[in-house]
Each structure stands twice: as C-alpha cells, then as structure tokens.
Amino acid sequence: MKRKYNKEQIIVFILGLLVLIGFLAGPATGDYYLRLFALTLIYLILTTGLNIVAGYAGQVSLGQAGLYAVGAYAGGILAVKFGMSFWVSLPIAMVAAGICGFIVGIPTLRVSGHYLALVTIGFGVIVEILLVQWIPLTGGPAGISVPLIGIGGQPLSENQVYYLILVICLLVLFFVKNIIKSPIGRAFSAIRDNEIAAGCMGINIMGYKLMAFVLSAVLAGLAGCLYTYLSSYISPDTFNFNLSVFFLLTIIIGGQGTMAGPIIGTLLLTILPDYLQALEQYRLIVYGLLMIVAVIGLPYGISGAIIRKFPKLIEVEKPEKIEADPIEDRHDNNDEDKLLVLDNVTKRFGGLNAIKDMSLTVKKGSVHSLIGPNGAGKSTMINIITGVYKPNEGRVVFNGRELNNIKPYKIALAGISRTFQSVQVFGKISVLENIMVGGHGQYRSNLFDFTFKSRRGRKEETITRERAWALLKMVGLEDRASEFADSLSSGQQRLLEIARALAMEPDLLLLDEPAAGLNEIEIGNLAQIIEKIKAKGITILLIEHHIDFVMDISDAITVLNFGKKLAEGTPMEIQGNQEVIEAYLGKNEVVEVC
C-alpha cells in the first residue's frame, strides 16, 4: 500500500527541501559563508552522532570534542607523517575514533547520569592534554598543517570540497535515519526511557549502550577528519571543553531524540555566534543560560515541542485491513508438564526475607495465579523469575533450564515476557513502536541490514509491524497508534504492556496486576484476552487483587503471606481454605464461583 502524507508532513518536507536548496547554493554566497556552511555541515554530522548516544540512548556525553579531535588528528597525522591521502585517512580516522568511543562507553557498564558525564569530561581533558604534550606526534601547540584533498594528484577546489562534505552529510543523515527507524533505534529509545523494562524485552542493555557510543564516535571521527582537510590546519585549541558543551547544547535546543533536532540546533548555534562575536569571552555563560532556558522552557527542544504541538507530524497511516494473527501459537509436542519450577527460593533484602523457601510449579498451558496481601512477595517472585533480582538461595528452572545466573534479556529471549506492577511503558516513543520493541527478539537482521535496508531487514520489519497492528487492535488501541505512550491513561498503558509482552511470542507470560486501574467492562475484556492467550498455548502466571476475576480464570492458585506459601490449589480449594480466608480474604468474606 502506497503511503499517504498529511498536510503537516508535507509542510515539513517543503521546509527541509528549502534548507537543502540553501546549502546547494552555498558557493554563491562567497568564501566566508561557504566555509561557514561547510563547518555547519561538519558539525551536523557530529551532532547527529551525539544525538544517537545522548538523545536516543539517553547516555550523557561531554567528551565529544575529544572524539572529534581523535578523528581530526588521525587524519592529519596519517597525511603528514605517513603520506596517506584523504581517501585512505578518512576510514582509518573513523575506526580510531570508534575504538576510543568503545573505551569511553565501557564505564556505562558501571555508571550513568552525572557520573558518566564526569567520565566523558575526563576523556576530553586527557585527549586535550595529549595533543599539547605529545609534540613529536601532534606538533603540540603549534599544530599540524595538512595538504588539500585531491584526486589523481590534483587538489579539489573549495567548491568541490564543499559539495563533497554536503554529499557525505546527506548520506550520514540517510543512514542514521534508517538505523533510528529500525529495531536498533527502538532499542536505544527503550533503554533511554526504562532500562529494566528494556532488558525484560530481550534487549542487551550494555551491548546497545556500547553500540551507541561507537556509532556516535565513528561519526565524530568522520567529522573531525573532514574538518582537518577543510581547514588544512589543526591545533589543540580547537578541541576544548567549550566545544563539547556547544555540541550538547545543540541537540538539547534542537531536540534530543529527534532526527530534526541536530539540524535545527546546528543551524541556530553555528550561525548565531557569527552575530554575537562581541560576546566571545562570555561564550560559556551564554551557553549556560541557553541550556537553562531550553531545559525549563523547552524540555523536548524545539523539534520535540513542535511534534508535541502538532502530533500529526509523526502520524502513521492505519492499515485498511489488519489480518495478522495477534498471538503466536505456542503449543508444542513436548510431554513435559512442568514449564516453570521454583525450588526453595529465598530472597533477602538486608535482614528481611522478602521470599522464604518458596517452591512453586507452573504447569504448561495453565493460568496460575498468585494472590496475597500487599508485601507478601508476589512481585518479588516475578522479579526473581525474570532475572531482575537474583535469589539468595534455591533454583529457578524454566523449560528445564536453570535461570539463576542468567541476565534478564537472555531470560526474555528464552521465552518469558512480563508486565509490571507499576506501568513501565516507553513514554517518549509511540504506542505502535512500544509493541514493536516487544518484537525485538524476533529479528535476525543486523546493523548492516538496517543501515542499507536489505531485503531481509525490510521483510522482518514488515512482519513485526503487521503483528503490532494486530495486537493493538486486540487491545482496542489501534486508533492511538501514533500517539506517545505517556499520553495514554493508566488503564490503556496496562493494555499496551500486555500487547507489548505478547509481541515477544512468549511461552510464559507474567502478568503483574493487569486489572489495576481498569473498570468492570475493561476487566471483562481483559478476561477474554487472557482466554485467547491461553487458547494459543501460552502459560500465564498472574498476580491480581480482583478475587472474582482470579477465581473465574485460574486453573491453579498459590497464596502468599509474609513471603511464604500459605496455600495452593484449585479456585474451589482456595475458597474453602480457612487460613486463606482469615489471612487474605477476611473472616467474613464470601466468594461465589461462577
């Protein structure tokens, strides 16, 4: 089906085309503005990379000037010391910066937020010191003079160099857009919005953080090498901390986590200083004030504010027919009846036993419910099963495989999906994209496939999108597909979580209070959804406080109290258990079985 564009999207396309025409006309503006436009394009390449790690993946980086310097000096040193041409130096400079990006990204395994920012600042400072002190290699404060870009021994003209930079910039924007619109980009956004939920969707948190740093660094290296050959001279003064602040401010003002953000921010902040040269000595103060104003007045940046104001800009067209089966059939021929086994599991927090000697068997194809008072340890059990918590004692076995020391994303890929007691949707991406994140583990394509839009990558993306639409229809949210997930009501977000969990094609679905916040009609619809899930052979472990609802849909019920198993049996047996009535249902509670 051919895609249709709405009025708002057409207007943005026209504005983008006008900007492109302006850059194409760069040589007609004179030498000064030609160089300014070229520098703007180089900065756009770098900030597009920074937007990957800081905007999409949510990892603060204040060392981008250091990576920029690595690319610049790698290109310059290879040209001057080894006589290599631009065409050979460029890829080597990108690789060198990528290696440094990997090294800078390693601390993300341990630190985040302000601590990570300090690590990246430290990297930038170290690079700046090396550039000054390592005189035999870098030339020290005197810098390096670099020959012009040439082809066949003939140097390119300024106009030709400019158009070369423009073409490279357009290619970078195209390839980055492909990555961001792929499962890789959605994984970055999921990590930014909620790391725990992302891990439980089968996303390798540390792997994708490192990938974001490396991609960002490679583009910084590309930009640095282009700058070296544009300027024909580099020195350490260029690559200071002020420049890192400038780059970060660019994407904050333009809009983090949007493709247009770096474009808007770079255009504004590269051209603006040209008219504020009298304030050069106050540059950091001006940057600081701009950052404060942007964070308070435009928390989503200029492009983010525009998208929130005009949501049709990111509207996706609803398919005319939604024919895909929303729930994958998980019936198998395995005679093993036990899908999940907890064997004497204990979890302590300090001196408190949240779970004590818990043994539980969940049979394949059943709806097994956990009930008990608040604080009984129900959600703790879910977190232990999914690897968020590690048990102090005992074993967790799923499909014959012990899960005790396995990371959450590997447990998710093994066939366990979940919802959360407190809703954990990815609020800054669309409802449709949330469900597509759930399908992350179904992809077999790689970075190359998504960057260059291979047939395999396109096919898998189409299948995932069709199933996501089918799941949205099943939970009644297909008309909200383009909206940000944080705009949904609490009850709708719970339904979205269920749809996202089903997109993982699980063998075991863990539902943590899915009926919380739902009205009676919605609870009835939820019961029907659970019956459909069960009919497809998916086993369900349910935590819920709506007792009538639990009694109606459960095959087996386990009652917890103070972290211990109080009782276990069929709904009829639990209703007749005096200890359960006194501890949980209340002495005077009467429950009817329908």
C-alpha positions as CSV (number, residue, x, y, z in Angstrom):
1,M,0.0,0.0,0.0
2,K,1.4,3.4,-1.0
3,R,1.9,5.7,1.9
4,K,-0.1,8.9,2.2
5,Y,1.3,12.1,3.8
6,N,-0.8,14.6,5.7
7,K,-0.6,18.4,5.4
8,E,1.8,18.9,8.3
9,Q,4.2,16.3,7.0
10,I,4.2,17.9,3.5
11,I,5.0,21.3,5.1
12,V,8.0,19.9,6.9
13,F,9.2,18.2,3.7
14,I,9.0,21.5,1.9
15,L,10.9,23.3,4.7
16,G,13.6,20.6,4.6
17,L,13.8,21.0,0.8
18,L,14.3,24.7,1.1
19,V,17.1,24.2,3.6
20,L,18.7,21.7,1.2
21,I,18.4,24.2,-1.6
22,G,20.1,26.8,0.6
23,F,23.0,24.6,1.2
24,L,23.2,23.7,-2.5
25,A,23.6,27.4,-3.2
26,G,26.4,27.7,-0.7
27,P,29.2,28.5,-3.3
28,A,27.2,31.5,-4.4
29,T,27.4,33.2,-1.0
30,G,31.1,34.0,-1.1
31,D,34.2,32.4,0.5
32,Y,33.3,33.4,4.1
33,Y,29.8,31.9,4.1
34,L,30.9,28.9,2.1
35,R,33.3,28.0,4.9
36,L,30.6,28.7,7.5
37,F,28.2,26.4,5.6
38,A,30.8,23.7,5.3
39,L,31.6,23.9,9.1
40,T,27.8,23.7,9.8
41,L,27.6,20.5,7.8
42,I,30.6,19.0,9.6
43,Y,29.0,20.0,13.0
44,L,25.7,18.4,11.8
45,I,27.5,15.1,11.1
46,L,28.9,15.2,14.6
47,T,25.8,16.3,16.4
48,T,23.8,13.6,14.6
49,G,26.1,11.1,16.1
50,L,25.9,12.7,19.5
51,N,22.1,12.5,19.2
52,I,22.4,8.8,18.9
53,V,24.1,8.3,22.2
54,A,22.7,11.2,24.2
55,G,19.3,11.8,22.5
56,Y,18.1,8.3,21.7
57,A,20.1,6.1,24.0
58,G,20.0,8.6,26.9
59,Q,23.7,8.4,27.8
60,V,25.2,11.8,28.7
61,S,28.4,12.6,26.8
62,L,30.5,15.7,27.4
63,G,33.6,14.3,25.7
64,Q,32.5,14.6,22.1
65,A,35.2,17.2,21.3
66,G,37.8,14.6,22.3
67,L,36.4,12.1,19.8
68,Y,36.2,14.9,17.2
69,A,39.9,15.6,18.0
70,V,40.8,11.9,17.6
71,G,39.4,11.9,14.1
72,A,40.9,15.2,13.2
73,Y,44.4,14.3,14.4
74,A,44.2,10.8,13.0
75,G,43.5,12.2,9.5
76,G,46.2,14.9,9.9
77,I,48.9,12.6,11.2
78,L,48.3,10.0,8.6
79,A,48.6,12.6,5.9
80,V,51.7,14.4,7.2
81,K,53.6,11.6,8.9
82,F,52.7,8.7,6.5
83,G,51.8,10.5,3.3
84,M,48.3,8.9,3.1
85,S,45.6,10.5,1.0
86,F,42.3,11.8,2.4
87,W,40.5,8.8,0.9
88,V,42.7,6.4,3.0
89,S,42.9,8.6,6.1
90,L,39.2,9.1,6.4
91,P,38.1,5.4,7.2
92,I,41.1,5.0,9.5
93,A,40.2,8.1,11.4
94,M,36.6,6.8,11.8
95,V,37.9,3.5,13.1
96,A,40.3,5.2,15.5
97,A,37.5,7.3,16.9
98,G,35.2,4.3,17.1
99,I,37.8,2.4,19.2
100,C,38.0,5.4,21.5
101,G,34.2,5.5,21.7
102,F,34.2,1.9,22.7
103,I,36.7,2.6,25.5
104,V,34.6,5.6,26.7
105,G,31.5,3.5,26.6
106,I,32.8,0.8,28.8
107,P,32.1,2.8,32.0
108,T,28.4,2.7,31.1
109,L,28.6,-0.9,32.4
110,R,29.0,0.6,35.9
111,V,28.0,4.3,36.0
112,S,25.3,6.5,34.5
113,G,23.9,10.0,34.7
114,H,26.2,12.6,36.3
115,Y,29.0,10.1,36.9
116,L,29.0,9.1,33.3
117,A,29.2,12.8,32.3
118,L,32.3,13.1,34.5
119,V,33.9,10.1,32.8
120,T,33.3,11.6,29.4
121,I,34.6,15.0,30.5
122,G,37.8,13.3,31.8
123,F,38.3,11.6,28.4
124,G,38.1,15.0,26.6
125,V,40.6,16.5,29.1
126,I,43.0,13.6,28.6
127,V,42.8,14.0,24.8
128,E,43.4,17.7,25.0
129,I,46.5,17.2,27.3
130,L,47.9,14.6,24.9
131,L,47.5,16.9,21.9
132,V,49.5,19.6,23.7
133,Q,52.2,17.4,25.3
134,W,52.9,14.7,22.6
135,I,54.8,17.1,20.4
136,P,56.7,14.6,18.2
137,L,53.3,13.2,17.0
138,T,50.8,16.0,17.3
139,G,53.0,19.1,16.8
140,G,51.9,20.3,20.3
141,P,50.5,23.9,20.5
142,A,52.0,24.6,17.0
143,G,49.5,22.2,15.5
144,I,49.7,20.4,12.1
145,S,49.3,21.7,8.5
146,V,47.6,19.3,6.2
147,P,47.5,19.1,2.4
148,L,44.4,19.7,0.4
149,I,42.0,16.9,-0.7
150,G,43.0,15.7,-4.1
151,I,42.1,13.2,-6.8
152,G,44.8,11.8,-9.0
153,G,47.3,14.3,-7.7
154,Q,45.1,17.3,-8.4
155,P,43.7,19.2,-5.4
156,L,39.9,19.8,-5.3
157,S,38.6,23.4,-5.4
158,E,36.9,24.9,-2.4
159,N,33.5,24.4,-4.1
160,Q,34.3,20.8,-4.8
161,V,35.3,20.2,-1.2
162,Y,32.1,21.8,0.0
163,Y,29.9,19.6,-2.2
164,L,31.9,16.6,-1.1
165,I,31.1,17.5,2.6
166,L,27.5,18.1,1.7
167,V,27.1,14.7,0.0
168,I,28.7,12.9,3.0
169,C,26.4,14.8,5.4
170,L,23.3,13.8,3.4
171,L,24.5,10.1,3.3
172,V,25.1,10.2,7.1
173,L,21.5,11.6,7.7
174,F,20.1,8.9,5.4
175,F,21.9,6.0,7.1
176,V,21.3,7.3,10.6
177,K,17.6,7.7,9.8
178,N,17.5,4.1,8.7
179,I,19.1,2.9,11.9
180,I,16.9,5.0,14.1
181,K,13.7,3.7,12.4
182,S,14.9,0.1,12.9
183,P,14.8,-2.2,15.9
184,I,18.2,-0.8,16.8
185,G,16.9,2.7,17.2
186,R,13.8,1.5,19.1
187,A,16.2,-0.4,21.4
188,F,18.1,2.8,22.1
189,S,14.9,4.7,22.9
190,A,13.7,1.9,25.2
191,I,17.0,1.9,27.1
192,R,16.6,5.7,27.5
193,D,13.1,5.5,28.8
194,N,13.3,2.5,31.1
195,E,16.4,0.2,31.3
196,I,14.7,-2.5,33.4
197,A,11.7,-2.8,31.0
198,A,14.0,-2.8,28.0
199,G,16.1,-5.7,29.4
200,C,12.9,-7.6,30.0
201,M,12.0,-7.1,26.3
202,G,15.1,-9.0,25.3
203,I,17.3,-6.0,24.7
204,N,21.0,-6.4,25.6
205,I,21.4,-3.1,27.6
206,M,25.1,-3.0,27.8
207,G,25.6,-4.1,24.2
208,Y,23.4,-1.4,22.8
209,K,24.9,1.3,25.0
210,L,28.3,0.4,23.7
211,M,26.9,0.4,20.1
212,A,25.5,3.9,20.6
213,F,28.9,5.2,21.9
214,V,30.7,3.6,19.0
215,L,28.3,4.9,16.3
216,S,28.5,8.3,17.8
217,A,32.3,8.2,18.0
218,V,32.6,7.0,14.3
219,L,30.6,10.0,13.2
220,A,32.7,12.3,15.4
221,G,35.8,10.8,13.8
222,L,34.3,11.4,10.3
223,A,33.5,15.0,11.2
224,G,37.0,15.5,12.7
225,C,38.8,14.3,9.6
226,L,36.6,16.4,7.3
227,Y,37.4,19.4,9.5
228,T,41.1,18.8,9.2
229,Y,41.1,18.8,5.4
230,L,38.7,21.7,5.2
231,S,40.9,23.9,7.4
232,S,44.3,22.5,6.2
233,Y,45.5,23.2,9.8
234,I,44.6,21.9,13.3
235,S,45.8,22.7,16.8
236,P,44.7,21.7,20.3
237,D,43.0,25.0,21.0
238,T,40.1,24.0,18.7
239,F,39.1,20.9,20.6
240,N,38.4,22.2,24.1
241,F,35.7,21.5,26.7
242,N,33.7,24.5,25.4
243,L,33.2,22.7,22.1
244,S,31.8,19.6,23.9
245,V,29.3,21.9,25.7
246,F,28.4,23.5,22.4
247,F,27.7,20.2,20.8
248,L,25.5,19.0,23.7
249,L,23.7,22.3,23.8
250,T,23.0,22.0,20.1
251,I,20.9,18.8,20.4
252,I,19.3,20.0,23.7
253,I,18.0,23.1,22.0
254,G,17.2,21.4,18.7
255,G,15.5,18.5,20.3
256,Q,17.1,15.3,21.7
257,G,15.9,12.0,20.3
258,T,14.5,13.5,17.0
259,M,16.1,13.5,13.6
260,A,15.4,17.2,13.1
261,G,16.9,18.2,16.5
262,P,20.6,18.3,15.4
263,I,19.6,20.0,12.2
264,I,17.7,22.8,13.9
265,G,20.2,23.2,16.7
266,T,23.3,23.2,14.5
267,L,21.8,25.8,12.1
268,L,20.9,28.0,15.1
269,L,24.1,27.7,17.1
270,T,26.6,27.7,14.3
271,I,25.2,30.8,12.6
272,L,24.2,32.7,15.8
273,P,27.8,33.1,17.2
274,D,28.6,34.9,13.9
275,Y,26.3,37.7,15.0
276,L,27.5,37.6,18.7
277,Q,31.2,37.9,18.3
278,A,31.3,40.8,20.8
279,L,30.3,38.2,23.5
280,E,33.1,35.8,22.6
281,Q,34.6,36.0,26.1
282,Y,31.2,35.3,27.7
283,R,30.5,32.2,25.5
284,L,30.2,29.7,28.3
285,I,27.9,32.0,30.2
286,V,25.7,32.4,27.1
287,Y,25.7,28.6,26.6
288,G,24.8,28.0,30.2
289,L,21.9,30.5,30.0
290,L,20.7,29.0,26.8
291,M,20.8,25.5,28.3
292,I,18.8,26.6,31.4
293,V,16.2,28.3,29.2
294,A,16.0,25.3,26.9
295,V,15.6,22.8,29.8
296,I,12.9,24.8,31.6
297,G,11.1,26.3,28.7
298,L,11.5,23.6,26.0
299,P,12.2,20.3,27.8
300,Y,11.8,18.5,24.5
301,G,13.8,21.0,22.5
302,I,12.4,22.9,19.5
303,S,11.6,19.9,17.3
304,G,10.2,18.0,20.2
305,A,7.9,20.9,21.2
306,I,6.7,21.1,17.6
307,I,6.0,17.4,17.4
308,R,4.1,17.5,20.7
309,K,2.1,20.6,19.5
310,F,1.4,19.0,16.0
311,P,1.3,15.2,16.6
312,K,0.2,14.6,13.0
313,L,3.8,15.1,12.1
314,I,4.6,11.6,13.3
315,E,1.2,10.1,12.4
316,V,1.4,6.7,10.8
317,E,-1.4,5.6,8.5
318,K,-3.6,2.8,9.8
319,P,-3.8,-0.2,7.5
320,E,-7.0,-0.7,5.6
321,K,-7.1,-4.3,6.8
322,I,-5.4,-5.8,9.9
323,E,-5.2,-9.5,9.1
324,A,-2.2,-10.8,11.0
325,D,-2.8,-13.2,13.9
326,P,-2.0,-11.1,17.0
327,I,-1.0,-14.1,19.2
328,E,1.6,-16.7,18.1
329,D,0.6,-20.3,18.7
330,R,2.9,-21.8,21.4
331,H,1.6,-25.4,21.5
332,D,4.3,-28.0,21.3
333,N,4.7,-31.7,21.3
334,N,6.9,-31.8,24.5
335,D,5.4,-34.2,27.0
336,E,7.0,-32.3,29.9
337,D,4.1,-30.9,32.0
338,K,6.2,-28.6,34.2
339,L,7.1,-25.3,32.5
340,L,8.3,-23.3,35.5
341,V,9.7,-24.6,38.8
342,L,10.8,-22.6,41.8
343,D,12.7,-24.8,44.2
344,N,13.1,-23.5,47.8
345,V,13.8,-19.9,46.6
346,T,14.8,-17.3,49.2
347,K,15.3,-13.6,48.5
348,R,16.6,-11.3,51.3
349,F,16.9,-7.5,51.3
350,G,19.3,-6.8,54.2
351,G,18.0,-8.8,57.1
352,L,14.4,-9.1,55.7
353,N,13.2,-12.2,53.9
354,A,11.0,-11.0,51.1
355,I,10.7,-14.6,49.9
356,K,11.4,-17.6,52.1
357,D,11.8,-21.2,51.0
358,M,9.3,-20.7,48.1
359,S,8.6,-23.7,46.0
360,L,6.2,-23.4,43.0
361,T,5.3,-25.4,39.9
362,V,3.5,-23.8,37.0
363,K,2.1,-26.3,34.5
364,K,2.3,-25.8,30.8
365,G,-0.8,-24.2,29.3
366,S,-2.3,-23.2,32.6
367,V,-3.3,-19.9,34.2
368,H,-1.6,-20.0,37.6
369,S,-2.4,-17.1,39.9
370,L,-0.5,-15.6,42.9
371,I,-2.6,-13.9,45.5
372,G,-1.8,-12.4,48.9
373,P,-1.8,-9.2,50.8
374,N,0.4,-6.3,49.8
375,G,4.0,-7.0,50.7
376,A,3.5,-10.8,50.6
377,G,6.3,-11.1,48.0
378,K,4.4,-11.6,44.8
379,S,6.1,-9.0,42.6
380,T,9.4,-10.0,44.1
381,M,8.8,-13.5,42.7
382,I,8.2,-12.1,39.3
383,N,11.4,-10.1,39.5
384,I,13.3,-13.2,40.5
385,I,11.9,-15.2,37.6
386,T,12.8,-12.5,35.1
387,G,16.3,-12.0,36.5
388,V,15.8,-8.5,37.8
389,Y,16.6,-9.9,41.3
390,K,18.9,-12.9,41.9
391,P,17.8,-15.4,44.6
392,N,20.0,-15.8,47.6
393,E,19.0,-19.5,47.8
394,G,17.2,-22.1,45.7
395,R,16.7,-22.5,42.0
396,V,14.5,-21.2,39.3
397,V,14.1,-23.6,36.4
398,F,12.2,-22.8,33.1
399,N,11.7,-25.4,30.4
400,G,14.4,-27.5,32.1
401,R,16.9,-24.6,32.1
402,E,18.2,-23.0,35.3
403,L,17.8,-19.2,35.3
404,N,19.6,-18.2,38.5
405,N,22.7,-16.5,36.9
406,I,21.2,-15.5,33.6
407,K,20.7,-11.9,32.6
408,P,17.2,-10.5,32.2
409,Y,17.5,-10.0,28.4
410,K,18.5,-13.7,27.9
411,I,15.6,-14.9,30.1
412,A,13.3,-12.8,27.9
413,L,14.7,-14.3,24.8
414,A,14.3,-17.8,26.3
415,G,10.5,-17.3,26.2
416,I,9.4,-15.3,29.3
417,S,7.7,-12.0,29.0
418,R,6.1,-9.8,31.6
419,T,4.1,-6.7,32.6
420,F,4.9,-4.6,35.7
421,Q,3.1,-3.7,38.9
422,S,3.8,-0.1,38.2
423,V,3.3,0.5,34.5
424,Q,6.6,0.7,32.6
425,V,5.8,1.8,29.0
426,F,8.4,3.6,26.9
427,G,6.7,7.0,27.1
428,K,8.7,9.0,24.6
429,I,8.0,6.7,21.6
430,S,4.7,5.9,20.0
431,V,2.2,3.3,21.1
432,L,2.9,1.3,17.9
433,E,6.7,1.5,18.5
434,N,6.2,0.2,22.1
435,I,4.7,-3.0,20.8
436,M,7.4,-3.3,18.1
437,V,10.0,-3.1,20.8
438,G,8.4,-6.3,22.2
439,G,9.2,-8.0,18.9
440,H,12.9,-7.1,19.2
441,G,14.0,-10.7,19.9
442,Q,12.3,-12.0,16.7
443,Y,14.7,-10.2,14.4
444,R,17.7,-12.0,12.7
445,S,18.9,-9.0,10.7
446,N,21.9,-7.0,11.8
447,L,23.2,-3.4,11.7
448,F,24.2,-3.7,8.0
449,D,20.7,-4.9,7.0
450,F,19.0,-2.0,8.7
451,T,21.6,0.7,7.6
452,F,21.3,-0.3,4.0
453,K,17.7,-1.5,4.1
454,S,18.4,-5.0,2.9
455,R,15.5,-7.3,1.8
456,R,15.8,-9.4,4.9
457,G,15.6,-6.3,7.2
458,R,12.6,-4.9,5.3
459,K,10.8,-8.2,5.4
460,E,11.3,-8.7,9.2
461,E,10.2,-5.1,9.8
462,T,7.0,-5.5,7.8
463,I,6.1,-8.7,9.7
464,T,6.7,-7.1,13.1
465,R,4.7,-4.0,12.2
466,E,1.8,-6.1,10.9
467,R,1.7,-8.1,14.2
468,A,2.0,-4.9,16.2
469,W,-1.1,-3.5,14.5
470,A,-3.0,-6.8,15.1
471,L,-2.0,-6.6,18.8
472,L,-3.2,-3.0,19.0
473,K,-6.5,-4.0,17.5
474,M,-6.8,-6.8,20.0
475,V,-6.5,-4.5,23.0
476,G,-8.5,-1.7,21.4
477,L,-5.7,0.8,20.9
478,E,-5.3,0.9,17.1
479,D,-6.6,4.5,16.9
480,R,-3.9,5.6,19.3
481,A,-1.0,4.0,17.4
482,S,0.8,7.3,16.6
483,E,0.5,8.9,20.0
484,F,3.2,9.0,22.6
485,A,2.7,6.1,25.1
486,D,2.9,8.5,28.0
487,S,-0.3,10.2,26.8
488,L,-2.4,7.1,27.4
489,S,-4.4,6.6,30.6
490,S,-3.2,4.2,33.2
491,G,-5.6,1.5,32.2
492,Q,-4.7,1.9,28.5
493,Q,-1.0,1.7,29.4
494,R,-1.6,-1.6,31.1
495,L,-3.3,-3.0,28.0
496,L,-0.4,-1.7,26.0
497,E,2.0,-3.6,28.3
498,I,0.1,-6.8,27.7
499,A,0.2,-6.3,23.9
500,R,4.0,-5.5,24.1
501,A,4.6,-8.6,26.2
502,L,2.7,-10.8,23.6
503,A,4.8,-9.3,20.8
504,M,7.7,-11.3,22.3
505,E,5.9,-14.6,21.4
506,P,6.5,-16.0,24.9
507,D,5.9,-19.4,26.3
508,L,5.3,-17.9,29.7
509,L,3.5,-14.6,30.3
510,L,3.8,-13.0,33.7
511,L,1.0,-10.5,34.4
512,D,1.6,-8.3,37.4
513,E,-1.8,-6.8,38.4
514,P,-3.0,-6.3,34.9
515,A,-6.6,-5.3,36.0
516,A,-5.4,-2.4,38.2
517,G,-7.0,0.8,37.0
518,L,-9.5,-0.9,34.7
519,N,-13.2,-0.6,35.0
520,E,-15.6,-3.5,35.1
521,I,-16.1,-3.5,31.3
522,E,-12.4,-3.4,30.7
523,I,-11.8,-6.2,33.2
524,G,-14.3,-8.3,31.3
525,N,-12.4,-7.6,28.0
526,L,-9.1,-8.5,29.8
527,A,-10.6,-11.8,30.8
528,Q,-11.4,-12.5,27.2
529,I,-7.9,-11.6,26.1
530,I,-6.4,-13.9,28.7
531,E,-8.7,-16.8,27.5
532,K,-7.4,-16.1,23.9
533,I,-3.8,-16.2,25.2
534,K,-4.4,-19.5,27.0
535,A,-6.1,-21.0,23.9
536,K,-2.8,-20.3,22.0
537,G,-0.9,-22.5,24.4
538,I,0.8,-19.6,26.3
539,T,1.2,-20.3,30.0
540,I,0.2,-17.4,32.3
541,L,1.4,-16.6,35.8
542,L,-1.0,-13.9,37.2
543,I,-0.8,-11.6,40.1
544,E,-4.1,-9.9,40.9
545,H,-6.1,-8.4,43.7
546,H,-9.5,-8.7,42.0
547,I,-10.5,-12.0,43.6
548,D,-13.6,-12.7,41.5
549,F,-11.5,-12.2,38.4
550,V,-8.8,-14.6,39.7
551,M,-11.3,-17.3,40.6
552,D,-13.0,-17.1,37.2
553,I,-9.9,-17.5,35.0
554,S,-7.4,-19.5,37.1
555,D,-6.6,-23.2,36.9
556,A,-4.4,-23.1,40.0
557,I,-3.9,-20.5,42.7
558,T,-0.9,-20.1,45.1
559,V,-1.5,-17.9,48.2
560,L,1.4,-16.0,49.7
561,N,1.7,-14.3,53.1
562,F,4.8,-12.7,54.6
563,G,7.0,-14.2,51.8
564,K,5.9,-17.8,52.4
565,K,3.4,-20.1,50.7
566,L,0.2,-20.2,52.7
567,A,-1.8,-22.5,50.4
568,E,-2.0,-23.8,46.9
569,G,-4.8,-25.5,44.9
570,T,-7.7,-25.0,42.6
571,P,-10.0,-22.0,43.0
572,M,-12.6,-24.1,44.8
573,E,-10.0,-25.4,47.2
574,I,-8.6,-22.0,47.9
575,Q,-12.1,-20.6,48.6
576,G,-12.6,-23.3,51.2
577,N,-9.3,-22.9,52.9
578,Q,-9.9,-21.3,56.3
579,E,-6.3,-20.0,56.6
580,V,-6.6,-18.1,53.3
581,I,-10.0,-16.7,54.3
582,E,-8.5,-15.4,57.6
583,A,-5.2,-14.1,56.3
584,Y,-6.3,-12.6,53.0
585,L,-9.9,-12.7,52.1
586,G,-11.1,-11.9,55.6
587,K,-13.1,-13.9,58.0
588,N,-16.4,-12.7,56.7
589,E,-15.6,-12.7,53.0
590,V,-17.8,-14.9,50.8
591,V,-16.7,-15.6,47.2
592,E,-19.0,-17.2,44.7
593,V,-17.7,-19.4,41.9
594,C,-19.4,-18.7,38.6
